[in-house]
Amino acid sequence: MIEKKLFNVMDFGATANGICLDTAAVQAAVDACAAAGGGKVLFPRGTYVLATVFLRSNVHIEFEENTLILGALDFYAYAQQEEIDYPAYQDASHTYFDLSMFVGRNCDNIAITGKAKIDMRSVWDEDGVRGKAIRHRGPKCIALKECNRVTIAELDINNATDLAIYFAGCEDVDIHGIKMYVYIDGISPDNSKNVRIYDCDVEAGDDAIVFKSSYTLNRIDVCRNIRVYNCRLKSRCNALKFGTETNGGFYDTEIENIDIRETRISAIAIESVDGAIIDGLTIKNVNIVNVNAPLFIHIGKRMRGPEGREIGAIRNVTLENITVDGPYEPYNAPAPHYFAYKANDFHQYPWIFKGVTEENAAQAISGRYSDWQMTSNCCGLPERHLENITLRNVHMKLDGGVQEYERTVPDVAPAYPEVYVYGKILPAKGIYFRYVDGLTLDNVTVETYRPDAREDFVLEHVTQK
């Protein structure tokens, strides 16, 4: 085996003193490594301050154990967001890549590894120069576009104010041993293929592991052949999520051995609202504790994307060996956006859904609202049913306590999908199903801590296998 060429960032002028900005030195090392045909860019143990570093093909960035990487405190030190010349149907966070600590574009055979801590230091776009759509979000940690053969491993990522690890149009991606505490999404594959995510601990102010199929590549594409296993997730929004960016689709996805805790909205959310096809999804061996709603499967027709797209589809979904234990109680959580961060809103009261304010603070601290909990639901549309949905060995112990509720569920849901789109309290204490062809419920049970007047399940316009 030929040993990789080694490029020590200290030889290129890095100070590692935790004060001086080492971006130029690191970029010089990366560029020299690439010019030499590739190799390893080594960060000896120390404290480095970085803004934006552009990755190159065949370059492996390796941190020595206990290295500390600090994000530049000046928002304007980072590369600012690039111009695009194609329609941006997707959210701004999924449109721009350059405003990040590590950026890769069209790179092959790249890696960022080592038992290092990366602290982005809670740098937000205080001036709002990125526009209202991005809500003052700052730099991403790692952003990759159309890269192949990628490894990201053993990093401890903290305080990122935009998507922490985001990669779009990438193939053969291996992410493992990541620990993170971040304000926005944790790990976000978008239109990527042959992806493995495993042995990760993710705590996020937005979604923890969230799959996208957006238009950021200026084309319709899909996620395919995704494997996620042995991960522990916490989220102020959704722990495992498909959506909301759903132009293309998701195929051949297997997720197993997942622990989900302290999650405000849904433990598992599977959504197609912009025309995406979700086909062939298996989620098994999941333990869910202290979450709001365990499950949300939803076809909608927001249709944010190129004209002429048909309503999407969700089919061949299996959820197996799932245990749920409530009720949902307060906990500490990352702030979900800039305004919550500025308000020091790190304590999540589930019954205060949009954050603690001066007006509702007393109620937040004193106790729960009577109707705070939300009902899991799996709903297609009259014109596009869910197909072949299987729940096997699913056991839920929920809060309960509902005695009066509305038995009629609205036909029309808001465009943005969350588990409460048809109302917070639905006429089932377990799961509400509507417009499903081929539903299988095999050993699925529901208990509640408090007496509840509702049925375990309600099935409307559903055919069972």
Secondary structure by P-SEA (a helix, b strand, c coil): ccccbbbbcccccccccccccaaaaaaaaaaaaaaacbbbbcccbbbbbbcbbbbbccbbbbbcccbbbbccccccccccbbbbcccccccccccccccccbbbcccccccccccbbbbccccccccccccccccccccccbbbccccbbbbccccccccccccbbbccccbbbbcccccccccccbbbccccbbbbcbbbbbcccccbbbbbcccccbbbbbcbbbbcccccccccccccccccccccccbbbbcbbbbcccccccbbbbbcccccccbbbbcbbbbcccccccccccccccccccccccccccbbbbcbbbbbccbbbbbbccccaaaaaacccccccccccccccccaaaaaaccccccbbbbbbbbcccccccbbbbcbbbbbcccccccccccccccccccccccccccccccccbbbccccbbbbcbbbbbbccccccccccccccccc
